[in-house]
Amino acid sequence: MSRFSLTPDQTLPKDAAEAALLGRVWRPDVAGPAIVTLRGDALVDVTRAFPTSRDLCEAPDPAAALRAAAGEPIGTLSDILANTPVDGRDSNKPWLLSPLDLQAVKAAGVTFAVSMLERVIEEKARGNPAAAVTIRAEIEKLIGDDLSKLKPGSPEAMHLKEVLIKQGAWSQYLEVGIGPDAEIFTKAPPMSSVGTGFDAGLHPASTWNNPEPEVVLIVASDGRIVGATLGNDVNLRDVEGRSALLLGKAKDNNAAAAVGPFIRLFDGGFTLDHVRNTTVTLTVEGEDGFPLEGSSSIARISRDPADLAGQMIGPHHQYPDGAALYLGTMFAPIKDRDTVGGGFTHKYGDIVTIAAPELGALVNRMRSTSDCEPWTFGASHLMRSLAKRGLL
């Protein structure tokens, strides 16, 4: 078995037999994507009922609608997963895609106290990892390393803000970390995310970067949170650390938004409360033998997921095709990889696995953005493909 092989046991939630799983598969025989669900060991194409992932997520009860949809089996999950990684892929057979299509891809930043401190450190270090150790100690001396009980926007948080301003230690990252307004930004354009088994992109200009293991909420256009999946909000620490105005370059790059393997739709057995209490784990396996492990407990998030979704969509921000919202992570790797005090950064070839018992596992290999598969199939291509198949 190669370092980059995918299996159903690895990919699926622990209770997959009870889960309403929404996915997308590329079908070479129709030269376009199909909306699929898992029934037994088969992936069933339900595109005639729901031409897009967006359409299904807009249903009054998406999980019930998916279970009731008629469809045709297009292959076993095992076979389709085996054909998904780009190395050795047979272009004449189906492969798994990101479960998102027309949804806006948004992300919330600085939602955990630990990651908030790391953002402050990035800002103070100006993208220099060698300066991070000293700055980390100075910042923790001022504000501590456990702000998990501090409610953003509360009187206590505003008092801390005043103290830090007086000491010259205030930061734009503290503003969104403990202030009333969340940081919500556009992670990637619709149709551009990559799924499990794909290469994920690192801009070659970056020399200090890391994975960000996150839960991704699926939000309908009317604000209902209808499901969840896993995501890797690939982060270029040095680029964003130089200036927050470079957030677009740090976050929105080719293949830098990994999402999957499936959207698990909410039903009686899986709800937002399950998301609130899940723990997302991370492993990184380098070609150099370097291992990294970590986890992110959603229970320790500073802002409730429903609050983040409410700040993303509402009277002032509309998304008629719905949205996917990365919730942020408490994981900020500081383990030295090459040099003492140098911290962690990716190397090309790293295999990143992000997993949660209720959502399965998202597996990607890190490559240069220029070496990842080019993004060539956008919304216009999807519309033409569906029209050609008589599905619009």
N, C-alpha and C positions, 0 to 999 in steps of 0.2 A: 504494500500500500504506500503511495507516495505521500509526501508531506501535505499535499494539497488535494486529497481525495475527499469526497463527501458521501455520507451514508445516511439513510433514514434515521437510524438510532441516534446519530450525532445531531441531526438537523431538527428533529421534531420536538415539540413540547412533551413533557413526561406523560401527560394525559391526552395525547393527540387524538385518541379514538373519540373523546367527548368534545373536542374543540371544533369550532367553526373557523376553518382556515382558508383564507383568501390569498391566492397567488397569481402570478403571471408567468407564462411560458412562451418562448419564441417558437412558432411553428413554421419550419421551412417549407412545408407543403402548401401553406397559404401565404407565405412571405410576410408574416405579421405576427403580432402578439395575441395570445389568448388568455382570457380570464379563467382560472381553474380553481378547483377545490379538491381536497383529499377525501376520497371515499374508499375505505379499505386500504389497499396498497396502490390504488390507481389515482392518477390525476385526471380529473374530469373537466372537460372544456364546457363552460357555461356561458360563453360569449354571446350566444344568440339571445339569452335572457338579459345579460348585462354586458354591453359592448366594452365598457371600461371599468376599471377598479373604482373610479370616481362614481359611476352610476350606481354600483352596488352599495357604496358607502352612503349614498344619499337616500336609500330606501328607509321607510319608517322603522323597520326592524331588520337591519342588514343580515344578522345571523340567521334569522328565520327565513329570509328571502333566499339566502345562499343554500340552505338545506333543502328548500323546496324547488330550486331551479333544476330544470331538466338539462341534460348534457350528454356528451359522448366521451368515453375514456380515450386518452391519447397516449397512454404509456404508464408504466409503473414509476412510482417516485424514485425507486432505486436506480432505474435505467436513466431517467432524466437528470438526476443528480450526478450520476457518473459522467454524463456528457456536458455538464455545466462549466467546469473550469476550462479556461481558454486553451491551456496546454493539452493537445491531443483531442480537442473537440471535433466531432464529426458534424460538419455544417449541414448535413442532410437529415439530422435527427434533432428532436426538440431539446431545448435547454431552459433552465429556470432563469427568470429575470427578477429585478426588483418588483415588489408587489405594488409600487406606486406608479401612476401614470400622470393624470392631469392635475393632481393636487399640488398646491403650492408647498414648497419644502422650506419650513421655517425652523428656527432653533432658539432656545432660551439659553442665555449665558449667565454664568456666575450665580447659579442657583444652589450651590452647596458651599458651606463655610470654607472647607479645605481648598476647593478649587478657586474660591474667591481670593484666598491668601496667595495662591500661586499666580493669579492674574496680576495682583498688586506687585508681586516680586518680578514678574515679566516686565511690567511697566517701569519699575525702578531700575531693573538691570539693562533696559534698553536693548533687549535681544541678546545679551551676552550671558551664556550659561555659567561662565566661570565666576561671575559676580553674584550668582543667585544664592549660594550658601551663606555668605555674609549678610546679604539683605534679608534672607529668610529669618535669620536669628534676630535681626533688628526689628523686623515687623512683628514677630511673635512676642518679643519683649514688650511692645507697645500695646497690642490688642489681644494677645493670647492666640491659641490655636484651636479653640472650641467656642464657636459662636452659634452652635446648633440650636440653642434655646432662645436666641435673639430673633424676634419676629420682625421682618422687614417693615419699615414704616411706623413701627411702634414708638411711643415716647422714649423708651429705653434706647432704641436704635438711634433716634434723633439726638439724644443726649450724647451718645458715643460719637456721633458725627461732629458735634460741637467741640468735644474734647480733642478729637484728632485734627480738626481744622486748626485749633489753637496751637497744636504741636507740630504743624506743618506736615502731617502724615496722611492727609486726606487724598483719596484717589478716585478717579472716575469708576474704577471697578468696585470700590466700596459703595459708591453712590447707587449702583444698580444691585449690589449685593445686600445692602441693608436699608436702602431707601424705599420709598413707596412704589416706584416704577420698575418693572422687570425689564431686562434687556431681551428684546425679541428682534431677531434679524433674519434676513433671507439667507438660507444656507445654500440653496441651489435652485435652478429653474425647474419647472415641471418637466418630466420625462428624462431628466438627466441622471437620476440616482442609479447606482449599480447594486446588484443583489449578491447573495451569498455565492461564493465560488469565483467571483470576479476579482480582477486586480483592482486595488484602490490606489488613488493617486497622491503622490507627494510632489509638490513643486520643487524642481531641482535647485531653486534659489535658496531653499531652506536648509539649514544645518542643525536646527534644534526644533524637534517636532515630536508629536506623540499621538497615540490613539485616544479617543474619548468614548468609552462604552456607555451607551445611553438607551433608555426606553424612548420610543417615538410614539406619541399619541396620534391617532387618526381622528380628525375632527371634520364633521359634516359642515356644509355651508351655513346651516342655521345654528351652529355652535355646539351641537350634540357631540360628545366624545363617544365614538362608536367602536373603537378597538385600539389595539396597540401592536407594536412590533419592536424590533431591535435596530439600533443604528450605531454607526461609527462616525462621529463628527470630527473627522481628521483635522488636527490642529497644528498650525505652524507657529510655534511659540516665539521664535525669533522675529518673524514678520510682524505679528500683532504686537509684540513687545516694543518694536521700534516706534510704532504709532497705532493707536486704535483706529485711525482713519484708513489703515491698511487691512481692516477686517475682511473686506471683500477678497483681497488677494490671499489672505491667510485661510479663508474658509471655502470660497467658491472656486474650485479648480476642477479640471477634468477628472472624473471618477473619484472625487473626494467626498461624496455623500453616499455612504454604503447603508443599505436598508434591507431588512429581511430577517429570516427567510420567507415568512408568511405574515400577513396581517391576521392576528387573532381577534375576531369580532366579539364584542361583549354579548353575553347571554347570562342565564342563571348560574352557570358554573364559572364564569370569568367576568369580573367587573372592574371598575376603577379602583375599588378597595384592594383587589388583588395586585394591581399595579402599584398602589401606594405602599404595599408591604413586600414587594419583590426585591431581590438582590441580583444585580447584574455582575457577572464575573468576566474577567479578562485574562487571556493568556497570550503572550507573544513568544514565538519560537523563531529565533534567528538562524540563518544559514551558518553563522559562526558559532552556533551552540548556545548563544545567550538566551536565558529564559527570563521572563517577566510575568508576574502574576499580580492581580489586584481585583478589587470589587468595588461596587458602588451600591449602597443601600438606599432605595428611594425613600424609606422611612425617615432618613436624615436630611431630606431636602428642605431648604429654607422656605420655599414657597410651594403651596399645595399645587399639584398638577392641574386641578380645575381652575385655580386662580390664574395660572400661566396661560391656559387655553382661553380664559376669559379676557386676559389682557391682549391676546393675539387677535381675537376675532370678536366683532361686535358692531355697535353703531358707527364707529370710526374706521373700522378695518373690515372690509368684506372680501370673501374668497368664494366666488360662486361655484368653484369646483372643489371646495373643501381644502383642507390643509393637513400636512403631516408636521408635527411639532416635536423636535428633539427636546427632551426635558433637562439636559445638562448632566454633568457627572461630578461626583466627589473624588474621582480618581485622578490624581496628578502625579505621574511617575517621577521620582527623584533618584531612583537607583542608578548608581554609576555604571556605565557600560564600557567605556574605553579608558577613561582617565579618572583619577580620584578628583572628586569635586566637579566633574564634567556633566554629571547627571545622565539622564536617558535621552537618546534620540533614536529614531528608526534607522535601519539600513534596508536597502532594497533587498527583497526576498523574504523579509519578515512575514510570518504567517500569524495573523491576528484573529483570535476566536473570542467573540462576545456572546455570552450565553445567559439564559435565565430559565429556570424549570418550566415556567408557564408559557414561554415564547420560543424555546428551541435555541438554535445557535446560528450565528452569522459569522462566516469564515471568509477572510479576504487576504490576499497577498499584496504587500506593499511594493509599488513600482513607481518610477518616475511618471508624472502626468503625461509626458510625451510618449511613453512606452505602453500606457494603458490603451485599451481599445478606444478609438475615437468615437465621440458621441455624434451620430449621424441621423438618428431616427427621432424626430421631434413631433410636436403636436400636429403639424400639417401632414407629416407622413402617416401618422396614426389615423387621421381622418380619411385620407385617401385610401389607406389599406382597408379600413372598415367599410367604406363606401363600395370599394371593388368587390368585397365579399358579401355585399347586400345586407350589411348589419346596421346601417344608419337609415 
